[in-house]
Amino acid sequence: MKFDIGIWWHWLFIACATLGSAANACRVFFAAYDQSRNPFHIPVVQFFYELAGSFSGWMSLWYLIPQAFDCSGAGCALKFSWLGLVMLSLAVMGIFGQIPNALNRLADGFTSLLTPSR
């Protein structure tokens, strides 16, 4: 079954799954967050950051599942593509709330590459 923009329960499922994943990721983030390290952190921004990551993860999974079921019902061999592997990693990182962490670490890596070492 492919995601259909006109069916309300598809949106309801994605919305509930996204809110649940984002809330859980925020709960884990704030439990380990050190307020003394960055006192200017805004929790609302972190929630929307997690919400966007979770939404992209669930939409990626929704894209991948019908392809696997269509192929398994037809008895064909499941073919993997680079797009499928990227979507699978995006789905796993998004659902488990790791996209913000990955993007932050990627930005830190670029920053450390661009700053001259002393």
C-alpha positions in Angstrom: 0.0 0.0 0.0 1.5 3.3 -1.0 1.0 6.6 0.9 -2.0 8.3 -0.5 -2.3 12.0 0.3 -6.1 11.8 0.1 -6.7 9.2 2.7 -7.0 10.7 6.2 -5.9 7.7 8.2 -2.5 7.7 6.4 -2.0 11.2 7.7 -3.3 10.2 11.1 -0.8 7.3 11.4 2.1 9.4 10.2 1.2 12.2 12.6 0.8 9.9 15.6 4.0 8.0 14.8 5.9 11.2 14.3 4.7 12.8 17.5 5.5 9.6 19.5 9.0 9.3 18.1 9.8 13.0 18.5 8.5 13.0 22.1 10.5 10.0 23.0 13.6 11.4 21.4 13.2 14.7 23.3 12.6 12.8 26.5 15.9 11.0 26.0 17.7 14.2 24.9 16.5 16.2 27.9 17.3 13.5 30.4 21.0 13.6 29.3 21.2 17.3 28.6 23.7 19.3 30.5 22.2 22.7 31.2 25.5 24.3 32.3 27.1 23.5 28.9 24.6 25.5 26.8 22.1 27.4 28.9 20.6 29.1 25.8 19.2 25.9 24.3 15.5 26.3 23.6 13.5 23.1 24.1 10.9 24.0 21.5 13.6 24.2 18.8 14.8 20.7 19.8 11.3 19.3 19.7 10.7 20.6 16.1 14.2 19.4 15.1 13.2 15.9 16.4 9.8 16.2 14.8 11.2 17.0 11.4 13.7 14.1 11.7 11.0 11.7 12.9 8.6 12.7 10.1 11.3 12.1 7.4 12.1 8.7 9.0 8.5 7.6 9.0 7.9 8.8 5.5 11.0 7.0 4.3 9.8 3.8 5.9 6.3 4.3 4.4 8.1 4.5 1.0 10.1 1.3 1.5 7.5 -1.0 2.9 5.2 -1.2 -0.1 8.2 -2.1 -2.3 9.2 -5.0 -0.1 5.6 -6.3 0.1 5.0 -5.9 -3.6 8.1 -7.9 -4.4 7.4 -10.6 -1.7 3.8 -11.1 -3.0 5.0 -11.5 -6.6 7.7 -14.0 -5.6 10.6 -11.9 -7.1 14.0 -11.3 -5.6 14.1 -8.2 -3.5 16.5 -5.7 -5.2 18.4 -3.1 -3.3 19.3 0.2 -4.8 21.4 3.1 -3.4 18.2 5.1 -3.0 16.7 2.3 -1.0 19.8 2.0 1.3 19.8 5.8 1.8 16.0 5.7 2.6 16.5 2.8 5.0 19.2 4.6 6.9 17.1 7.8 6.9 14.2 5.8 8.2 16.1 4.1 11.0 17.9 7.3 12.1 14.6 9.4 11.9 12.4 7.0 13.8 15.0 6.6 16.6 15.7 10.3 16.8 19.3 10.2 15.6 19.0 12.6 12.6 19.6 15.8 14.7 22.6 14.1 16.4 24.0 13.0 13.1 23.6 16.5 11.6 25.1 18.2 14.6 28.1 15.9 14.5 28.5 16.4 10.7 28.4 20.2 11.2 31.0 19.8 14.0 33.2 17.7 11.7 33.1 20.3 9.0 33.8 23.1 11.5 36.8 21.3 12.8 38.1 20.7 9.2 37.8 24.3 8.3 39.3 25.8 11.5 43.1 25.9 11.5 44.7 23.8 14.2 47.0 25.4 16.7 
